[in-house]
């Protein structure tokens, strides 16, 4: 069998060798395309699993609570529920507002003024979760005739935590004030919590 002479004439450069299977750009493209395809496939497979963790319709219905404030007179407080926990709604009197404002914030364990805990121009409406921040008991003071403790706010008889008229911790083992949830006034007589 005769061999073909592929000698390069003197002074000329050899022709470049094109082998498609060893082109690094093509190989990189194939690798990137395969990884991208696998990533999209994994995302599509995981999406139903993540979607099942979304809250159901009955849970979303409990996500907010609407409260009619028209029946709560100054000096009164009601106990209702929000997300299956007690919620205190209190209509502060001018004397209770003055007592809360008279306390120097620097003397408080959890320093917050009454203005920090209420909405602008609605300083008389104090809305807090009804759960003691010590061990989760429900303090007294959210109904008529209940023991409001030595500071006129709420009192937890289990371990002696006493809160003032702004539901700020003043005495006892509770580390922080009663929690103020997110809320907004939808009208002058209606508030939506959550």
KARAKA-V934539 format. One record per pair of residues at least 12 apart in sequence whose ideal C-beta (glycine too) atoms are under 7 Angstrom apart, sorted by sequence separation. I is the first residue (numbers start at 0). GAP is how many residues later the second one is. D is the distance in whole Angstrom. If there is no record, write none. Layout:
BEGIN
i=I gap=GAP d=D
i=I gap=GAP d=D
END
This chain:
BEGIN
i=76 gap=12 d=7
i=129 gap=12 d=6
i=140 gap=12 d=6
i=141 gap=12 d=7
i=149 gap=12 d=5
i=150 gap=12 d=7
i=151 gap=12 d=7
i=152 gap=12 d=5
i=159 gap=12 d=4
i=160 gap=12 d=6
i=180 gap=12 d=5
i=181 gap=12 d=6
i=66 gap=13 d=6
i=76 gap=13 d=4
i=100 gap=13 d=6
i=140 gap=13 d=4
i=148 gap=13 d=4
i=150 gap=13 d=4
i=151 gap=13 d=5
i=152 gap=13 d=7
i=153 gap=13 d=6
i=158 gap=13 d=6
i=160 gap=13 d=4
i=180 gap=13 d=7
i=99 gap=14 d=4
i=139 gap=14 d=7
i=140 gap=14 d=6
i=148 gap=14 d=7
i=152 gap=14 d=6
i=158 gap=14 d=5
i=64 gap=15 d=7
i=75 gap=15 d=6
i=138 gap=15 d=4
i=139 gap=15 d=5
i=162 gap=15 d=6
i=74 gap=16 d=7
i=138 gap=16 d=6
i=155 gap=16 d=7
i=64 gap=17 d=5
i=71 gap=17 d=6
i=73 gap=17 d=5
i=96 gap=17 d=7
i=138 gap=17 d=4
i=139 gap=17 d=6
i=72 gap=18 d=6
i=74 gap=18 d=5
i=71 gap=19 d=5
i=73 gap=19 d=5
i=136 gap=19 d=5
i=150 gap=19 d=5
i=61 gap=21 d=6
i=136 gap=21 d=4
i=149 gap=21 d=7
i=64 gap=22 d=7
i=66 gap=22 d=6
i=133 gap=22 d=7
i=134 gap=23 d=7
i=131 gap=24 d=4
i=134 gap=24 d=7
i=138 gap=24 d=7
i=153 gap=24 d=7
i=133 gap=25 d=6
i=96 gap=26 d=6
i=96 gap=27 d=6
i=133 gap=27 d=5
i=131 gap=29 d=6
i=91 gap=32 d=5
i=90 gap=33 d=6
i=90 gap=34 d=6
i=91 gap=34 d=6
i=89 gap=36 d=4
i=88 gap=38 d=5
i=127 gap=39 d=5
i=133 gap=39 d=5
i=87 gap=40 d=5
i=125 gap=40 d=6
i=133 gap=40 d=4
i=125 gap=41 d=6
i=132 gap=41 d=5
i=86 gap=42 d=6
i=87 gap=42 d=5
i=131 gap=42 d=6
i=132 gap=42 d=6
i=86 gap=43 d=6
i=132 gap=43 d=5
i=84 gap=44 d=6
i=85 gap=44 d=3
i=85 gap=45 d=7
i=132 gap=45 d=7
i=84 gap=46 d=6
i=116 gap=49 d=6
i=128 gap=49 d=6
i=73 gap=50 d=7
i=116 gap=50 d=7
i=127 gap=50 d=4
i=128 gap=50 d=4
i=78 gap=51 d=6
i=127 gap=51 d=6
i=85 gap=52 d=5
i=113 gap=52 d=4
i=127 gap=52 d=5
i=128 gap=52 d=6
i=98 gap=53 d=6
i=126 gap=53 d=7
i=87 gap=54 d=5
i=126 gap=54 d=7
i=68 gap=56 d=7
i=95 gap=56 d=7
i=111 gap=56 d=6
i=126 gap=56 d=5
i=109 gap=58 d=6
i=109 gap=59 d=6
i=107 gap=60 d=6
i=108 gap=60 d=5
i=102 gap=61 d=7
i=78 gap=63 d=4
i=116 gap=63 d=5
i=121 gap=63 d=6
i=76 gap=64 d=7
i=77 gap=64 d=7
i=78 gap=64 d=6
i=99 gap=64 d=6
i=126 gap=64 d=7
i=76 gap=65 d=5
i=99 gap=65 d=5
i=111 gap=65 d=6
i=76 gap=66 d=7
i=98 gap=66 d=5
i=99 gap=66 d=4
i=109 gap=66 d=4
i=118 gap=66 d=7
i=126 gap=66 d=7
i=109 gap=67 d=5
i=75 gap=68 d=7
i=95 gap=69 d=4
i=91 gap=73 d=6
i=81 gap=99 d=6
i=86 gap=106 d=7
i=81 gap=111 d=5
i=81 gap=112 d=7
i=69 gap=119 d=4
i=68 gap=120 d=5
i=67 gap=121 d=6
i=68 gap=121 d=7
i=67 gap=122 d=6
i=68 gap=122 d=6
i=65 gap=124 d=6
i=66 gap=124 d=5
i=65 gap=126 d=5
i=66 gap=126 d=7
i=63 gap=128 d=6
i=64 gap=128 d=5
i=63 gap=129 d=6
i=64 gap=129 d=6
i=63 gap=130 d=4
i=62 gap=131 d=5
END
